[in-house]
Every structure is written in structure tokens, then in C-alpha cells.
Amino acid sequence: QVHLVESGGGLVQPGGSLRRSCAFSGFISDYYAIGWFRQVPEKDREGVACISSSDENSDLGSHYATSVKGRFAISRDNVRHTMYHQMNSLKPEDSAVYYCATGLFVDCTVVPGTSSWGQGTQVTVSS
């Protein structure tokens, strides 16, 4: 059983930055990817930034949604059992509830029945 707890989020001005974290406990297979997803009302959950490599020094298998490329970055610290989400140059359209997750992914699409999720945190980009 994997347990994920998110921190960070809240209100940030357009153009600002935010760094969020997700602490995970329990066994995570080296075959499992980690990722950040977001959802706005009446829309499907969107994969924002995912990485398949368990090597914290590798970008192998990283995938970013087109709308966030060059602005968002995902990383992990295996010693602290934590993943991070650096969000730069934030835009109002980035406002959403953000979730961290681990599981079997194809790029940033979750294979049903394989994932564990954080509790979700609201990020609002507004002046």
C-alpha cells in the first residue's frame, strides 16, 4: 500500500512560481512512474508532468503536457521519498486541483487499477 501526502499550493500571481512536494511511503516498484496531474471542474484529469525513471538523476522517460513544457519540472528525491513539482511562469489557466500519483503510466496516461494518488491541492493563479 502506497500513501502519498501533498504539500504546497494556494494563491499565486500570474508570472509567479510555486514548488510543491509529495511525500510517499510504502513500497513503490522501480517499474512505477511518478507524476503530477491536474483537474478543473467539468474536465477530465490531465497529466501535466510525469517521469518513469526511478533514478533521481535521470530525465529518462519524462513527459510534459504541451501547455507546460519549459515552465514545469518534475523531480524526485529517493532518500527523502519525495517528489517535487516546480511550476514557473504561472498563468491563470494553470489554476486547478493538482494531484501527485504513482503507478504504471503510458507517457502521462494512467493504466487503470495500478495507481495511488495524493489528496489533491488547489492552485489558483490570479492577480
LINRARA-V615445 format. One record per run of one state. SS is the DSSP state (h for helix, s for strand, l for the rest). FROM is the first residue (numbers start at 1). TO is the last residue. Records with the same first field share a line. If there is no record, write none. Layout:
SS=FROM-TO, FROM-TO
This chain:
l=1-2, 8-9, 13-17, 26-32, 40-45, 52-62, 65-65, 69-71, 78-81, 88-91, 95-95, 104-104, 107-108, 111-115, 118-120, 126-127
s=3-7, 10-12, 18-25, 33-39, 46-51, 63-64, 72-77, 82-87, 96-103, 105-106, 109-110, 116-117, 121-125
h=66-68, 92-94
